[in-house]
Amino acid sequence: MVHLMLAAAIVFEVVGTMALKMSDGFTRLGPSAVTVLGYTAAFYLLAQCLRTFSVGFTYAVWSGCGIVLVALIGILFLDETADLPGVVGMALIVAGVVMLNTVSRMSGA
């Protein structure tokens, strides 16, 4: 169940970040409201995860997945570009998250 809350926290953070891009510096009400709600939900769920998981594990997984998902959405839907060092960096982030979830005992759960 805690893993699902962490996944939901990641989704809400990504939604909040995408809405932040669309808010045009908080000048558009709808996207600005989605940003605030997305980040509020993300941090609430993140706080619940910290009751079970260690802060290092939780933040590494949450931020790492968020970074990669936001970058991929930017590339796929916002005409942003990625170069080889960027792709390698994201691959290393994914590898780190996979290691944390498979072989590391860092979670504290």
trRosetta pair geometry for C-beta under 8 A, 3 or more apart (Angstrom, degrees):
i j d omega theta_ij theta_ji phi_ij phi_ji
1 4 5.7 -54 -157 33 37 112
1 5 6.7 37 147 -18 67 102
2 5 5.4 -49 -150 34 39 113
2 6 6.4 41 150 -20 67 101
2 48 7.6 -156 -129 128 81 90
2 49 5.6 119 -172 -125 95 72
2 52 4.6 -77 -112 57 160 154
2 53 6.5 161 153 -29 135 103
2 109 7.0 -177 69 -107 152 140
3 6 5.6 -51 -149 35 34 112
3 7 6.4 37 150 -19 65 103
4 7 5.5 -50 -146 36 35 113
4 8 6.3 36 152 -19 65 104
5 8 5.6 -53 -147 38 33 112
5 9 6.3 39 151 -24 64 103
5 45 4.9 -168 179 -165 87 99
5 48 5.5 -90 174 93 151 121
5 49 5.4 -173 104 -68 114 92
6 9 5.5 -48 -148 32 33 115
6 10 6.6 37 151 -21 62 101
6 45 7.3 173 -87 147 28 107
6 46 7.7 74 -119 -106 65 57
6 49 4.9 89 -76 -109 88 146
6 53 7.3 34 -73 2 134 154
6 58 6.7 -132 -116 -138 118 80
6 61 6.2 15 173 108 134 132
6 62 6.5 -114 -162 -76 90 89
7 10 5.7 -52 -154 32 33 114
7 11 6.6 33 149 -18 65 104
8 11 5.5 -51 -147 36 36 112
8 12 6.3 34 155 -17 68 105
8 41 7.7 -88 147 152 99 108
8 45 5.4 -136 92 -140 101 163
9 12 5.9 -55 -146 39 30 109
9 13 6.3 32 154 -21 63 107
9 41 7.7 -163 -115 129 55 73
9 42 4.9 96 -163 -152 69 63
9 43 7.8 113 -146 -55 106 16
9 45 3.7 -156 -75 96 95 119
9 46 4.7 124 -152 -59 147 74
9 49 6.5 -77 -13 -16 151 135
9 62 5.9 -41 112 -123 120 115
10 13 5.7 -56 -149 36 29 112
10 14 6.4 28 154 -18 65 106
10 42 7.7 107 -61 -133 12 104
10 61 7.8 -80 -70 136 125 83
10 62 5.8 -150 -81 -137 83 62
10 65 4.7 -20 -139 100 141 129
10 66 5.6 -145 -147 -65 79 81
10 69 7.0 110 164 7 105 150
11 14 5.8 -57 -149 37 31 110
11 15 6.3 31 153 -18 66 106
12 15 5.6 -52 -144 38 33 112
12 16 6.2 36 155 -20 65 107
12 38 4.9 175 180 -163 73 68
12 39 7.4 167 142 -75 98 19
12 41 4.2 -128 -148 95 153 109
12 42 3.9 -164 98 -65 109 81
12 45 6.7 129 25 19 140 135
13 16 5.6 -54 -147 38 30 113
13 17 6.3 29 154 -19 64 107
13 38 6.8 141 -97 154 18 99
13 39 6.9 64 -114 -106 61 60
13 42 4.0 105 -62 -130 77 151
13 62 6.9 99 -7 180 159 95
13 66 4.8 -45 109 -112 131 131
14 17 5.7 -54 -146 37 30 110
14 18 6.4 30 155 -17 65 105
14 66 5.8 -157 -66 -135 81 75
14 69 4.8 -48 -105 111 139 131
14 70 5.8 -155 -130 -67 83 79
14 73 7.1 129 -174 -14 112 147
15 18 5.9 -56 -147 38 29 109
15 19 6.3 27 154 -16 64 108
15 34 6.8 -103 151 167 97 105
15 38 4.4 -153 94 -123 94 133
16 19 5.7 -58 -146 40 29 110
16 20 6.3 39 151 -28 64 103
16 34 7.0 -169 -109 136 52 72
16 35 5.0 89 -161 -147 75 51
16 36 7.8 158 -134 -6 108 10
16 37 7.5 -162 -94 76 97 54
16 38 2.7 -171 -66 102 86 123
16 39 4.3 126 -154 -47 160 73
16 41 8.0 -176 -51 47 120 93
16 42 6.1 -90 0 -11 140 135
17 20 5.3 -46 -148 27 34 118
17 21 6.9 39 151 -20 61 97
17 35 7.9 93 -71 -127 18 88
17 38 7.6 -122 -6 121 50 143
17 66 7.2 121 -14 -176 147 106
17 70 5.2 -40 109 -109 149 129
18 21 5.7 -47 -158 28 36 114
18 22 6.7 24 148 -8 65 108
18 70 7.3 -157 -59 -125 79 84
18 73 6.3 -63 -90 132 119 153
19 22 5.5 -61 -148 46 38 107
19 23 6.1 53 149 -43 69 99
19 31 4.5 -180 -170 -163 80 77
19 32 7.5 -174 151 -63 105 14
19 34 3.7 -146 -127 97 157 112
19 35 4.3 -153 102 -61 111 72
19 38 6.0 154 25 -1 133 143
20 23 5.5 -42 -145 14 31 119
20 31 7.4 178 -67 157 15 104
20 35 4.6 101 -71 -117 72 127
21 78 7.3 -48 159 -110 155 152
22 28 6.8 -77 139 70 74 143
22 31 4.0 -147 100 -121 98 152
23 26 5.2 10 149 -81 125 38
23 27 7.0 129 155 34 70 53
23 28 5.2 -156 -151 53 46 92
23 31 4.0 -152 -77 108 67 110
23 32 4.4 104 -139 -71 123 68
23 34 8.0 -158 -69 54 104 91
23 35 5.6 -32 -46 -24 143 139
24 27 4.7 -61 100 49 100 104
24 28 5.1 79 32 -11 107 107
24 31 7.5 93 6 65 74 140
26 32 4.8 83 -139 -113 68 123
26 35 7.7 -98 -94 51 83 151
27 32 7.8 161 34 -52 19 128
28 31 4.9 38 94 33 114 106
28 32 6.1 165 83 -20 56 96
29 32 5.6 -67 -144 40 24 113
29 33 6.2 24 162 -21 66 107
30 33 6.0 -59 -152 33 26 108
30 34 6.6 22 154 -14 63 106
31 34 5.5 -52 -145 38 37 113
31 35 6.3 46 152 -26 66 101
32 35 5.5 -49 -152 29 32 117
32 36 6.7 28 153 -14 64 103
33 36 5.9 -54 -149 37 33 108
33 37 6.2 27 155 -12 67 110
34 37 5.8 -58 -141 45 30 108
34 38 5.8 34 158 -24 66 111
35 38 5.9 -57 -142 36 23 111
35 39 6.3 13 163 -8 62 109
36 39 6.3 -61 -145 42 25 102
36 40 6.1 28 156 -22 63 111
37 40 5.6 -55 -142 37 29 113
37 41 6.2 26 160 -15 65 107
38 41 6.0 -58 -149 39 26 107
38 42 6.2 27 154 -20 64 110
39 42 5.4 -52 -141 37 34 115
39 43 6.1 27 162 -14 68 106
40 43 6.3 -60 -147 40 25 102
40 44 6.3 27 155 -20 62 109
41 44 5.7 -55 -145 36 30 113
41 45 6.3 23 159 -12 65 108
42 45 6.1 -62 -150 41 26 105
42 46 6.1 29 152 -22 64 111
42 62 8.0 123 -178 -164 103 122
43 46 5.3 -49 -139 37 34 117
43 47 6.3 41 157 -24 65 102
44 47 5.8 -55 -154 32 28 112
44 48 6.8 27 149 -17 62 104
45 48 5.5 -52 -151 34 37 113
45 49 6.5 40 150 -22 66 102
46 49 5.6 -53 -152 33 34 114
46 50 6.7 38 150 -25 64 103
46 58 6.6 121 -160 162 81 121
46 62 6.0 42 -113 -110 112 161
47 50 5.6 -50 -153 28 34 115
47 51 7.7 48 147 -30 58 90
48 51 5.9 -38 -169 9 42 115
49 52 6.3 -72 -168 46 45 95
49 53 5.3 -16 162 30 87 116
49 58 5.0 144 120 -129 119 126
49 62 7.9 156 68 -60 158 124
50 53 6.5 -69 -106 66 33 76
50 55 6.0 29 -131 -88 109 73
50 58 5.6 -92 -82 11 72 172
52 108 7.6 151 144 97 48 93
52 109 5.2 27 160 -105 95 99
53 57 5.0 -113 176 85 109 119
53 58 4.5 131 102 -61 123 99
53 107 5.0 -64 -135 -171 92 81
53 108 5.7 116 -163 56 39 100
53 109 5.6 -26 -90 -49 66 101
54 57 4.6 86 62 12 91 104
54 58 6.6 -165 86 -7 44 90
54 106 6.1 -104 51 159 139 69
54 107 6.1 168 16 174 93 23
54 108 3.4 124 -43 -15 92 133
55 58 5.8 -58 -140 41 28 110
55 59 5.9 19 167 -12 66 113
56 59 6.4 -61 -140 41 21 101
56 60 6.1 20 161 -19 61 114
56 106 6.0 -85 96 173 115 117
57 60 6.0 -62 -146 37 24 110
57 61 6.3 14 163 -11 64 110
57 100 5.9 156 -139 -174 83 120
57 104 7.5 177 -108 113 107 130
57 106 4.7 158 -74 118 105 95
57 107 4.3 151 -170 -106 171 50
57 108 6.4 -159 13 8 135 93
58 61 6.3 -65 -150 40 24 103
58 62 5.9 17 159 -14 65 116
59 62 5.7 -57 -136 43 30 110
59 63 5.7 16 170 -7 68 113
60 63 6.6 -59 -134 45 19 98
60 64 5.7 17 166 -17 59 120
60 96 7.0 -107 174 140 116 114
60 97 7.1 -179 137 -97 89 70
60 100 5.8 171 104 -87 130 162
60 106 8.0 11 31 116 145 143
61 64 6.0 -58 -134 41 21 109
61 65 6.1 14 169 -11 61 112
61 97 5.5 106 -121 -137 67 97
61 100 6.0 -144 -69 99 95 145
61 101 7.0 90 -106 -58 126 102
62 65 6.6 -63 -147 40 18 102
62 66 6.2 16 157 -17 58 116
63 66 5.6 -59 -144 40 30 114
63 67 6.1 35 158 -25 66 104
64 67 5.9 -52 -148 30 27 111
64 68 6.6 18 158 -10 62 107
64 93 4.7 -180 -156 -178 96 100
64 94 7.5 164 160 -76 111 34
64 96 6.1 -134 -128 85 154 112
64 97 4.6 -175 108 -64 141 113
65 68 6.0 -60 -149 41 32 106
65 69 6.0 26 158 -15 69 112
65 97 6.0 105 -58 -121 84 159
66 69 6.0 -59 -141 41 27 106
66 70 6.0 24 163 -16 66 110
67 70 6.2 -61 -146 38 22 106
67 71 6.2 19 158 -16 62 112
67 90 7.4 -157 122 -116 99 83
67 93 6.0 -99 80 -166 126 164
68 71 5.8 -59 -147 39 28 110
68 72 6.2 26 157 -18 65 108
68 90 5.1 119 -116 -157 90 101
68 93 5.5 -172 -57 96 111 131
68 94 6.0 87 -99 -64 160 91
69 72 5.8 -56 -145 38 30 109
69 73 6.3 30 157 -18 65 106
70 73 5.8 -54 -146 37 30 111
70 74 6.3 35 153 -21 63 106
71 74 5.6 -55 -151 35 31 115
71 75 6.4 29 153 -18 65 106
71 80 7.7 -116 -158 100 58 139
71 82 7.0 80 169 -90 108 120
71 86 7.3 -169 -167 173 139 112
71 90 6.0 -134 82 -94 152 134
72 75 5.6 -54 -147 37 33 110
72 76 5.9 19 160 -10 68 113
72 90 7.8 129 -54 -164 89 153
73 76 6.0 -62 -136 46 27 102
73 77 5.6 -27 -178 29 67 115
73 78 7.0 49 132 -4 71 108
74 77 7.2 -72 -114 55 12 75
74 78 4.7 -50 -147 50 54 123
74 80 3.8 -7 152 29 100 143
75 78 7.6 8 -16 50 13 80
75 80 5.3 -78 -79 76 47 87
75 81 7.0 81 -121 -120 84 17
75 82 5.3 -17 -99 -22 132 112
82 86 4.5 -136 -159 94 83 131
82 87 5.4 97 148 -57 123 86
82 90 7.7 -35 -148 -2 139 138
83 86 5.1 96 52 10 64 107
83 87 7.2 -129 102 -5 31 91
84 87 5.7 -56 -144 37 32 109
84 88 6.2 32 158 -18 67 107
85 88 5.6 -54 -143 39 32 112
85 89 6.1 37 156 -23 65 107
86 89 5.6 -54 -147 35 29 114
86 90 6.5 27 156 -15 64 104
87 90 5.9 -54 -148 38 31 108
87 91 6.3 34 152 -21 64 106
88 91 5.6 -54 -148 36 32 114
88 92 6.5 34 152 -20 64 104
89 92 5.7 -54 -151 34 32 112
89 93 6.6 34 150 -20 64 102
90 93 5.4 -49 -150 32 37 115
90 94 6.5 38 151 -17 67 102
91 94 5.7 -51 -149 37 34 112
91 95 6.3 37 151 -21 65 105
92 95 5.5 -49 -145 36 34 114
92 96 6.3 38 153 -22 64 103
93 96 5.7 -54 -152 34 31 113
93 97 6.5 29 152 -17 65 104
94 97 5.8 -54 -148 36 33 109
94 98 6.3 34 153 -19 66 106
95 98 5.7 -54 -147 37 31 112
95 99 6.3 32 154 -19 65 106
96 99 5.7 -54 -147 36 31 111
96 100 6.4 33 154 -21 64 104
97 100 5.6 -51 -148 34 33 114
97 101 6.4 18 157 -9 65 110
98 101 6.0 -68 -149 45 28 102
98 102 5.8 0 164 0 68 121
99 102 6.2 -72 -130 48 25 94
99 103 5.6 -43 -159 44 68 103
99 104 5.8 73 142 -27 76 107
100 104 4.8 -34 -131 36 42 140
100 106 6.1 -62 -142 54 86 125
100 107 7.3 115 169 -62 87 86
101 104 7.6 26 -9 40 18 98
104 107 7.1 121 107 -24 96 79
